[in-house]
C-alpha cells in the first residue's frame, strides 16, 4: 500500500487550520493536496489529537501483525489436517 507523503502530525495540522476558519481551498493549495485527499484525511483524522493518531497507527500495525500470524497458523493447521487425512 502506498504511504502518504504527509505524517499524521501534518495532516492533523491541516485539519486544524481548516477548522480554525481558513477556507478548505486555501489550505489544500498551501499544502499541495487535492480537496478529495483533504476530506479523506478529515474523515480519518478529524477530531483527533496527535497522540490519538499515533495510538491509532500503533493499533493498526499490531492488528496487521496479528492477522498475519492468524493466517500463518491457519495454513499450518490446514497442512497438518491434509497430512493426517492421507492413508500411509
C-alpha positions as CSV (number, residue, x, y, z in Angstrom):
1,X,0.0,0.0,0.0
2,X,1.3,3.4,-0.9
3,X,2.3,5.6,2.1
4,X,1.1,9.2,2.4
5,X,3.7,11.8,1.9
6,X,2.4,13.6,5.0
7,X,2.8,12.5,8.6
8,X,-0.2,12.2,10.9
9,X,1.0,15.4,12.6
10,X,1.0,17.4,9.3
11,X,-2.4,16.0,8.4
12,X,-3.9,17.0,11.8
13,X,-2.3,20.4,11.4
14,X,-4.0,20.9,8.0
15,X,-7.4,19.9,9.5
16,X,-6.9,22.3,12.5
17,X,-6.1,25.1,10.0
18,X,-9.4,24.5,8.2
19,X,-11.4,24.2,11.4
20,X,-9.9,27.5,12.6
21,X,-11.8,29.2,9.8
22,X,-9.5,29.1,6.8
23,X,-11.2,28.1,3.6
24,X,-10.6,24.5,2.5
25,X,-9.3,25.5,-0.9
26,X,-6.6,27.7,0.6
27,X,-5.4,25.0,3.0
28,X,-5.3,22.5,0.1
29,X,-3.4,24.9,-2.2
30,X,-0.9,25.8,0.6
31,X,-0.1,22.2,1.3
32,X,-0.3,20.8,-2.2
33,X,-3.2,18.4,-1.5
34,X,-6.4,17.8,-3.5
35,X,-9.7,18.5,-1.8
36,X,-10.6,14.8,-2.2
37,X,-7.5,13.8,-0.3
38,X,-8.1,16.5,2.3
39,X,-11.6,15.3,3.0
40,X,-10.4,11.7,3.1
41,X,-7.8,12.7,5.8
42,X,-10.5,14.6,7.6
43,X,-12.8,11.6,7.7
44,X,-9.9,9.5,9.2
45,X,-8.2,12.0,11.5
46,X,-11.0,14.6,12.2
47,X,-11.4,15.3,15.9
48,X,-8.1,13.6,16.8
49,X,-5.0,14.9,18.5
50,X,-1.5,13.9,17.5
51,X,-1.3,11.4,20.4
52,X,-4.5,9.8,19.3
53,X,-3.2,9.4,15.7
54,X,0.0,7.8,17.0
55,X,-2.0,5.4,19.0
56,X,-4.2,4.6,16.0
57,X,-1.2,3.9,13.9
58,X,0.3,1.6,16.6
59,X,-3.0,-0.3,16.8
60,X,-3.2,-0.7,13.0
61,X,0.3,-2.1,13.0
62,X,-0.4,-4.5,15.8
63,X,-3.6,-5.6,14.0
64,X,-1.7,-6.3,10.8
65,X,0.8,-8.4,12.6
66,X,-1.9,-10.4,14.4
67,X,-3.7,-11.0,11.1
68,X,-0.5,-12.3,9.5
69,X,0.1,-14.6,12.5
70,X,-3.5,-15.9,12.2
71,X,-3.2,-16.6,8.5
72,X,0.1,-18.5,9.0
73,X,-1.5,-20.6,11.8
74,X,-4.5,-21.4,9.7
75,X,-2.2,-22.5,6.9
76,X,-0.2,-24.7,9.3
77,X,-3.4,-26.3,10.6
78,X,-4.7,-27.0,7.0
79,X,-1.4,-28.7,6.1
80,X,-1.5,-30.8,9.3
81,X,-5.1,-31.9,8.5
82,X,-4.1,-32.7,5.0
83,X,-1.2,-34.8,6.1
84,X,-3.2,-36.7,8.8
85,X,-6.0,-37.4,6.4
86,X,-3.8,-39.3,4.0
87,X,-3.5,-43.0,4.2
88,X,0.0,-44.2,4.6
